[in-house]
């Protein structure tokens, strides 16, 4: 023994710890199996899948509530975590296979949660496009359709009006310029219909994904006619 310093024998705790870490590292990065033989998805394995399989892993999956209510859209990687974590079950397979370094898995298209969750009512995002769609791409003052519409605050912002659904309408440029910063009664220009917040229906939420033919199976669960 050197004065003031203890010499650790060869093969002591330090070597055992390193061996344990090496064993742990060799286990990570693939699909492991718990005591109940439930497959456990490890994200490290997804980083080593081939390019084609990586594209499939990043494709979209329809997520349903326990009562089959459409909830959201997630990617295949998230769907695997939910299914292998026994939090969801696969309803429809419609994508190609995901090939990993060890196994081949069928990628789901629709999954359903095992337990019902509550969520607030989804709302349509306030934007120019949604305002124009709500008003049918028609000026709300003159009633003429136009492809060059603007947004108008019925009650001007400097007069206390807010940037909200019930205070925004589509207006053509001449009508918007004519009304200016006046109140509707002052300008003698009232909207053709009272502005309102539209409901967020299923088609609004998921229509963007239905252009992909791989998602045709979604229509049965969105209560939409087949394409």
C-alpha positions as CSV (number, residue, x, y, z in Angstrom):
1,X,0.0,0.0,0.0
2,X,1.3,3.4,-0.9
3,X,1.1,6.0,1.8
4,X,-2.2,8.0,1.6
5,X,-3.5,5.9,-1.3
6,X,-5.2,2.5,-1.5
7,X,-4.4,0.3,-4.5
8,X,-7.6,-1.3,-5.9
9,X,-7.0,-5.0,-6.8
10,X,-7.4,-6.1,-10.4
11,X,-10.9,-7.3,-11.1
12,X,-12.4,-5.2,-8.2
13,X,-15.7,-3.2,-8.2
14,X,-14.5,-0.8,-10.9
15,X,-14.1,-3.6,-13.4
16,X,-17.4,-5.2,-12.4
17,X,-19.2,-1.8,-12.9
18,X,-17.6,-1.4,-16.4
19,X,-18.7,-4.9,-17.3
20,X,-22.2,-4.2,-16.2
21,X,-22.4,-1.0,-18.2
22,X,-21.1,-2.9,-21.3
23,X,-23.7,-5.6,-20.9
24,X,-26.4,-2.9,-20.4
25,X,-25.3,-1.1,-23.5
26,X,-25.4,-4.3,-25.6
27,X,-29.0,-4.9,-24.5
28,X,-30.2,-1.4,-25.4
29,X,-31.2,-0.7,-29.0
30,X,-33.5,-3.6,-29.8
31,X,-36.9,-4.9,-28.8
32,X,-36.7,-6.3,-25.3
33,X,-39.2,-8.7,-23.7
34,X,-40.6,-8.2,-20.2
35,X,-41.4,-11.0,-17.8
36,X,-45.0,-11.2,-19.2
37,X,-43.6,-11.6,-22.7
38,X,-44.8,-8.1,-23.7
39,X,-42.7,-6.5,-26.4
40,X,-41.1,-3.3,-25.3
41,X,-40.2,-0.7,-28.0
42,X,-36.8,1.0,-27.6
43,X,-36.3,4.2,-29.5
44,X,-32.6,3.3,-30.0
45,X,-33.7,0.5,-32.4
46,X,-35.7,2.9,-34.5
47,X,-32.5,4.9,-35.2
48,X,-31.0,1.9,-36.9
49,X,-33.8,0.8,-39.2
50,X,-33.3,1.1,-42.9
51,X,-34.2,4.3,-44.8
52,X,-37.5,2.8,-46.3
53,X,-38.6,1.6,-42.8
54,X,-37.7,4.9,-41.3
55,X,-40.1,6.6,-43.7
56,X,-42.8,4.2,-42.7
57,X,-42.1,4.8,-39.0
58,X,-42.7,8.5,-39.6
59,X,-46.0,8.0,-41.4
60,X,-49.3,8.8,-39.6
61,X,-51.6,6.7,-37.6
62,X,-55.2,7.5,-36.5
63,X,-55.7,7.4,-32.8
64,X,-59.1,6.5,-31.4
65,X,-60.5,6.9,-27.9
66,X,-61.7,3.8,-26.1
67,X,-65.3,4.5,-27.5
68,X,-63.9,4.8,-31.0
69,X,-64.1,8.6,-31.0
70,X,-61.3,10.0,-33.3
71,X,-58.8,11.8,-31.1
72,X,-55.7,12.7,-32.9
73,X,-53.0,11.6,-35.3
74,X,-49.6,10.3,-34.3
75,X,-46.7,8.7,-36.1
76,X,-46.0,5.0,-36.3
77,X,-43.2,5.3,-33.7
78,X,-45.6,6.7,-31.1
79,X,-48.2,4.1,-32.0
80,X,-45.7,1.3,-31.4
81,X,-45.0,2.7,-27.9
82,X,-48.7,2.8,-27.1
83,X,-49.4,-0.7,-28.4
84,X,-46.3,-2.4,-26.9
85,X,-46.9,-0.5,-23.6
86,X,-50.4,-2.1,-23.5
87,X,-52.0,1.3,-23.6
88,X,-53.6,0.8,-27.1
89,X,-54.6,-2.0,-29.5
90,X,-54.3,-2.1,-33.3
91,X,-57.6,-1.9,-35.2
92,X,-56.3,-1.7,-38.8
93,X,-53.0,-2.5,-40.5
94,X,-52.6,-0.6,-43.7
95,X,-49.0,0.5,-44.0
96,X,-46.0,-1.6,-45.0
97,X,-43.7,-3.6,-42.7
98,X,-41.1,-2.0,-40.5
99,X,-37.9,-3.9,-40.8
100,X,-35.5,-3.6,-37.8
101,X,-32.1,-5.2,-37.3
102,X,-33.8,-8.1,-35.5
103,X,-37.4,-8.5,-36.5
104,X,-40.1,-7.3,-38.9
105,X,-43.3,-5.6,-37.6
106,X,-46.5,-4.7,-39.4
107,X,-47.0,-0.9,-39.1
108,X,-50.5,0.0,-37.8
109,X,-52.9,2.5,-39.5
110,X,-55.5,2.8,-36.8
111,X,-55.1,2.2,-33.0
112,X,-57.6,2.5,-30.1
113,X,-56.8,3.4,-26.5
114,X,-57.5,0.8,-23.9
115,X,-58.9,3.3,-21.5
116,X,-61.2,6.3,-22.2
117,X,-59.7,9.7,-21.7
118,X,-61.5,13.1,-21.5
119,X,-60.4,16.0,-23.5
120,X,-61.7,19.5,-24.1
121,X,-63.7,20.2,-27.3
122,X,-61.3,20.8,-30.1
123,X,-61.5,24.3,-31.6
124,X,-60.7,25.6,-35.1
125,X,-57.5,27.6,-35.3
126,X,-58.3,31.3,-35.9
127,X,-56.6,32.2,-39.2
128,X,-57.2,34.1,-42.5
129,X,-57.9,30.9,-44.3
130,X,-60.5,29.7,-41.8
131,X,-62.2,33.1,-41.8
132,X,-62.5,33.0,-45.6
133,X,-63.7,29.4,-45.6
134,X,-66.4,30.2,-43.0
135,X,-67.6,33.2,-45.1
136,X,-67.6,31.2,-48.3
137,X,-64.9,33.4,-49.9
138,X,-67.6,36.2,-50.2
139,X,-67.3,39.8,-49.1
140,X,-69.6,40.2,-46.1
141,X,-70.4,43.8,-47.0
142,X,-71.2,43.7,-50.8
143,X,-71.8,40.0,-51.1
144,X,-69.5,39.5,-54.1
145,X,-67.1,36.5,-54.3
146,X,-63.5,37.4,-54.6
147,X,-60.1,35.7,-54.7
148,X,-58.4,38.8,-53.2
149,X,-60.1,39.1,-49.8
150,X,-58.9,40.9,-46.7
151,X,-59.8,40.6,-43.0
152,X,-62.0,43.4,-41.5
153,X,-62.7,44.0,-37.8
154,X,-66.4,44.8,-37.5
155,X,-65.6,46.9,-34.4
156,X,-62.2,48.5,-35.2
157,X,-59.4,47.6,-32.9
158,X,-58.9,51.2,-31.8
159,X,-62.5,51.3,-30.8
160,X,-62.2,48.3,-28.5
161,X,-62.9,45.5,-30.9
162,X,-61.0,42.2,-30.5
163,X,-59.2,39.9,-32.9
164,X,-61.8,37.2,-32.4
165,X,-64.1,35.0,-34.4
166,X,-67.2,37.1,-33.7
167,X,-65.4,40.4,-34.7
168,X,-63.7,39.3,-38.0
169,X,-65.3,39.0,-41.4
170,X,-64.0,38.6,-45.0
171,X,-64.1,41.8,-47.0
172,X,-63.0,42.8,-50.5
173,X,-60.5,45.6,-50.7
174,X,-62.9,48.3,-51.9
175,X,-65.3,47.6,-49.0
176,X,-62.5,47.4,-46.4
177,X,-61.2,50.7,-47.6
178,X,-64.6,52.3,-47.6
179,X,-65.4,51.2,-44.1
180,X,-62.0,52.2,-42.8
181,X,-61.9,52.7,-39.0
182,X,-65.6,53.4,-38.6
183,X,-68.2,51.5,-36.7
184,X,-70.8,49.6,-38.8
185,X,-73.5,52.1,-38.1
186,X,-71.3,55.1,-38.9
187,X,-70.2,53.6,-42.2
188,X,-73.7,52.2,-42.8
189,X,-72.1,48.9,-43.6
190,X,-73.2,45.9,-41.6
191,X,-72.1,42.3,-42.3
192,X,-74.5,40.1,-44.3
193,X,-74.4,37.6,-41.4
194,X,-73.3,37.7,-37.8
195,X,-69.8,36.3,-37.5
196,X,-69.3,33.2,-35.4
197,X,-66.8,30.6,-34.3
198,X,-67.2,27.5,-36.5
199,X,-67.4,24.0,-35.0
200,X,-64.4,21.8,-35.4
201,X,-65.8,18.8,-37.2
202,X,-64.1,15.5,-38.1
203,X,-63.6,16.5,-41.7
204,X,-61.8,19.7,-40.7
205,X,-59.4,17.8,-38.4
206,X,-58.5,14.9,-40.6
207,X,-59.3,15.8,-44.2
208,X,-55.6,16.7,-44.9
209,X,-54.6,13.1,-44.3
210,X,-57.3,11.5,-46.5
211,X,-55.5,12.4,-49.7
212,X,-53.1,9.6,-48.9
213,X,-54.6,6.3,-50.3
214,X,-52.9,4.4,-47.4
215,X,-55.4,6.1,-45.1
216,X,-58.6,5.1,-46.8
217,X,-59.4,2.8,-43.9
218,X,-59.8,5.9,-41.7
219,X,-63.1,6.8,-43.5
220,X,-65.0,4.1,-41.8
221,X,-64.0,5.5,-38.4
222,X,-64.5,9.1,-39.4
223,X,-67.9,8.4,-40.7
224,X,-67.0,9.7,-44.1
225,X,-68.0,8.2,-47.5
226,X,-65.4,6.1,-49.3
227,X,-63.3,7.9,-51.9
